[in-house]
């Protein structure tokens, strides 16, 4: 199956409502949730802060962070016309699988690629680990930024699709229905 896009939703069948946690899925795989999006009283500004990965991902090697940021921004721009500014405060602690400053620089570059202004990093003061940064920026709804966002989204979807295609088949998660079928076939053969 070819990757098309992440699925973003709220906690029930009504769809997503501003201010509630945003649930993130890749097809039938739950990736995690975005902390409740903070909304200004006039609903013209939102603040995106923290993504909580699903514990089920465990050590799975999915690299969807850049895609998630771009998908969420596009989702908000397309579904909530009152939003004029999206503020980012990317505070998730960086795992020790890379240099914190390099990861912060990559996040700044991603924010700039979608047209975000004031993109910068600052040390995370309450972090238990050295080398963690808060990356901040503001994306404004303009024709130019919307074009940059669409371009970045296309690139990130392609990169993520290529990443998934490179994961060895043995490491890919097996959907529940297929596991049950395998169990049934093995059980009947005994």
C-alpha positions in Angstrom: 0.0 0.0 0.0 1.4 3.4 -1.0 1.5 6.1 1.7 -0.8 9.1 1.0 -1.1 11.2 4.2 -1.4 11.0 7.9 -4.9 11.0 9.4 -5.7 13.6 12.0 -8.8 13.5 14.2 -10.3 14.3 17.5 -11.4 12.0 20.2 -14.9 11.1 18.8 -16.8 10.7 15.6 -17.8 14.4 15.4 -14.4 15.2 13.9 -11.7 17.4 15.3 -12.7 20.5 17.4 -10.1 23.2 18.1 -8.7 22.9 21.7 -8.9 19.1 22.0 -6.0 16.6 21.6 -5.3 15.7 18.0 -5.0 11.9 17.4 -2.5 11.0 14.7 -2.8 7.8 12.6 -0.9 6.3 9.6 -3.7 4.2 8.1 -4.7 1.8 10.9 -1.6 2.5 13.0 -2.0 4.9 15.9 1.2 7.1 16.1 0.3 9.2 19.1 -1.5 12.5 20.0 -0.7 16.2 19.9 -1.3 17.9 23.2 -4.5 19.9 23.2 -4.0 22.7 20.7 -4.2 26.1 22.6 -6.6 28.5 21.0 -6.9 32.2 21.4 -10.3 33.5 22.5 -11.1 34.9 19.0 -9.9 31.6 17.4 -7.5 33.4 15.1 -4.3 31.9 16.7 -3.3 28.5 17.9 -0.3 27.1 19.6 1.2 23.7 18.9 3.5 22.4 21.6 4.0 18.7 22.3 3.5 15.4 20.5 3.1 12.3 22.7 4.1 9.1 20.7 2.0 6.0 21.2 3.7 3.5 23.6 2.9 0.8 21.0 5.5 2.3 18.6 8.2 1.1 21.0 11.5 0.9 19.2 9.8 1.0 15.8 11.9 3.2 13.4 9.4 5.6 12.0 10.6 9.0 11.2 7.4 11.1 10.9 8.2 14.2 13.0 8.8 16.6 10.1 5.7 15.2 8.2 3.6 15.5 11.3 4.4 19.2 11.8 3.6 20.0 8.2 0.4 17.8 8.1 -0.9 19.4 11.3 -0.3 23.0 10.0 -2.0 22.2 6.7 -4.9 20.5 8.5 -5.5 23.6 10.6 -5.2 25.9 7.6 -7.7 23.9 5.5 -10.3 23.2 8.2 -10.3 26.3 10.3 -10.4 29.5 8.2 -10.5 31.8 11.2 -6.8 30.8 12.1 -4.4 33.5 11.0 -1.3 32.4 13.0 0.1 29.0 14.1 2.6 29.3 16.9 5.1 26.5 17.4 6.9 25.6 20.7 8.4 22.2 19.9 9.3 21.0 23.4 9.6 17.3 23.1 12.9 16.2 24.5 15.2 15.0 21.9 16.3 11.4 22.3 20.0 10.8 22.6 20.2 9.4 19.0 21.6 12.6 17.6 23.2 15.9 18.4 20.6 18.2 20.0 21.8 21.3 18.2 21.7 19.6 14.8 18.2 18.4 15.4 17.1 21.8 16.6 18.7 23.3 13.4 16.8 20.8 11.2 13.5 21.8 13.0 14.3 25.5 12.4 15.0 24.9 8.7 11.7 22.9 8.4 9.7 25.8 10.0 11.4 28.3 7.6 10.6 26.0 4.7 6.9 26.4 5.4 7.2 30.2 5.7 7.3 30.4 9.5 8.8 33.7 10.9 10.9 34.1 14.0 12.1 30.5 13.9 14.7 30.0 16.6 15.9 27.6 19.3 16.6 28.2 22.9 17.8 25.7 25.6 15.1 23.9 27.4 15.7 25.1 31.0 13.8 22.4 32.9 15.2 19.5 30.9 16.8 16.6 32.7 19.2 16.1 29.9 21.7 18.6 28.4 21.4 19.4 24.7 17.6 19.7 24.6 16.1 22.8 22.9 12.7 24.4 22.5 12.2 25.4 18.8 9.8 28.2 18.3 8.3 30.0 15.3 5.1 31.5 13.9 3.4 30.5 10.7 1.0 33.1 9.3 -1.8 32.4 6.8 -0.7 34.2 3.6 -0.8 33.1 0.0 3.0 32.8 0.0 3.1 30.7 3.2 0.3 28.5 2.0 2.2 27.8 -1.2 5.4 27.0 0.8 3.4 24.8 3.1 1.9 22.8 0.2 5.4 22.4 -1.3 6.9 21.2 2.0 3.9 18.8 2.5 4.5 17.2 -0.8 8.2 16.8 -0.1 7.6 15.4 3.4 4.9 12.9 2.3 7.3 11.6 -0.4 10.2 11.3 2.1 8.1 9.5 4.6 6.7 7.1 1.9 10.2 6.4 0.8 11.3 5.8 4.5 8.4 3.3 5.0 9.4 1.5 1.8 12.9 1.0 3.1 11.9 -0.6 6.4 12.6 -4.3 6.1 9.4 -6.4 5.9 10.2 -8.3 9.1 10.2 -5.0 11.0 6.9 -3.7 9.7 4.0 -3.9 12.0 1.6 -6.7 11.2 -2.1 -5.5 11.1 -4.3 -7.3 13.7 -6.5 -9.0 11.1 -3.5 -10.6 9.4 -2.1 -11.7 12.7 -5.4 -13.3 13.6 -5.5 -15.1 10.2 -1.9 -16.4 10.8 -2.9 -17.6 14.2 -6.0 -19.4 12.9 -4.1 -21.1 10.1 -1.3 -22.2 12.5 -3.9 -23.5 15.0 -5.8 -25.5 12.4 -2.6 -27.2 11.1 -1.9 -28.7 14.6 
